[in-house]
């Protein structure tokens, strides 16, 4: 059986994602995970601004069929036009969280998504790579 050799040089936006994850933990350590998702987002926004990381928040993206708008979705953060950060509040990740993030990164040709979930006792994160871009 072949083993997979993962090197730091193969990871997508390693330094930027490391900074983002650091912000997630800083927010959790500062306010905990029991708050509403909107409040956690605001705290993350403050930390992004303090870190001088370029971002856009709550971007609305239309869903179109034959040029007609049939709906929209909204994602939490687009960071430096490279990474979509999606925040959740709950007990654990569920498959629809990953499906949602994959839809966002695919629709916008973004190489990497970070999914973060704030629980009562911890913050967890997962990196989701858009292999069609990388």
C-alpha positions in Angstrom: 0.0 0.0 0.0 1.3 3.5 -0.9 1.6 6.0 1.8 0.7 9.6 1.2 3.6 12.0 1.9 2.3 15.4 2.9 4.8 18.2 3.1 4.3 21.7 4.2 5.2 23.0 0.8 2.2 21.1 -0.6 -0.3 22.7 1.6 -2.5 25.5 0.2 -1.9 28.9 1.8 -0.2 27.5 4.8 0.9 30.7 6.5 -2.4 32.5 5.9 -4.5 29.6 7.1 -2.2 29.3 10.2 -3.0 33.0 11.0 -6.7 32.4 10.5 -6.7 29.4 12.8 -4.8 31.4 15.3 -7.6 34.0 15.2 -10.2 31.4 15.7 -8.5 30.1 18.8 -7.9 33.7 20.0 -11.6 34.4 19.7 -12.6 31.2 21.5 -10.1 31.9 24.3 -11.4 35.5 24.6 -15.2 35.0 24.5 -15.8 31.2 24.5 -18.0 29.3 22.2 -21.4 29.7 23.8 -22.4 32.9 21.9 -24.6 33.3 18.8 -22.8 32.8 15.5 -23.2 36.5 14.6 -21.3 37.5 17.7 -18.5 35.1 17.0 -18.3 36.5 13.5 -18.0 40.0 14.8 -15.2 39.0 17.2 -13.4 37.3 14.3 -13.8 40.4 12.2 -12.2 42.5 15.0 -9.2 40.1 15.1 -8.9 40.1 11.3 -8.8 43.9 11.3 -6.3 43.9 14.2 -4.1 41.5 12.2 -4.3 43.6 9.1 -5.6 40.7 7.1 -7.7 41.8 4.1 -11.2 40.4 4.2 -14.8 40.8 3.0 -17.7 39.7 5.3 -21.1 38.2 4.5 -20.8 38.1 0.8 -24.0 37.4 -1.0 -23.7 35.3 -4.1 -26.7 34.8 -6.5 -27.7 31.5 -7.9 -28.7 31.8 -11.5 -30.4 29.6 -14.0 -30.4 30.7 -17.7 -29.5 34.2 -16.5 -32.4 34.4 -14.0 -31.8 34.7 -10.3 -33.3 31.7 -8.5 -31.8 32.2 -5.1 -28.7 33.3 -3.2 -26.3 32.1 -0.6 -24.2 34.1 1.8 -20.8 33.1 3.1 -19.1 34.5 6.2 -15.7 35.7 5.1 -13.6 35.9 2.0 -10.0 36.4 3.2 -7.5 38.0 0.8 -9.5 36.7 -2.1 -7.9 33.3 -1.4 -9.8 31.6 1.4 -13.4 31.3 2.4 -13.9 31.1 6.1 -17.3 29.7 7.2 -18.3 29.8 10.9 -20.7 27.4 12.6 -22.0 27.1 16.1 -23.0 23.7 17.5 -21.8 20.5 18.8 -20.1 19.0 15.8 -19.5 19.2 12.0 -22.2 17.6 9.9 -21.9 16.6 6.2 -24.0 19.5 5.0 -21.5 22.0 6.5 -18.8 20.5 4.2 -21.1 20.4 1.2 -22.0 24.1 1.8 -18.4 25.1 1.9 -17.5 23.0 -1.1 -20.3 24.8 -3.0 -18.9 28.2 -2.1 -15.3 27.5 -3.0 -16.3 25.8 -6.3 -18.7 28.6 -7.3 -16.1 31.3 -6.8 -13.0 29.3 -7.9 -11.4 29.8 -4.5 -8.6 27.4 -3.7 -9.2 26.8 0.0 -12.0 26.9 2.5 -11.8 26.7 6.3 -14.8 25.5 8.2 -14.8 26.3 11.9 -17.3 25.2 14.5 -17.5 26.8 17.9 -18.8 24.5 20.6 -19.3 25.1 24.3 -15.9 23.6 25.1 -13.7 24.1 22.0 -13.2 25.4 18.5 -12.6 22.9 15.7 -11.6 23.5 12.2 -11.2 21.7 8.9 -9.5 22.8 5.7 -11.3 22.0 2.5 -9.3 22.2 -0.7 -10.8 23.0 -4.1 -8.8 20.6 -6.2 -10.2 22.0 -9.5 -8.4 25.2 -8.8 -5.2 23.9 -7.2 
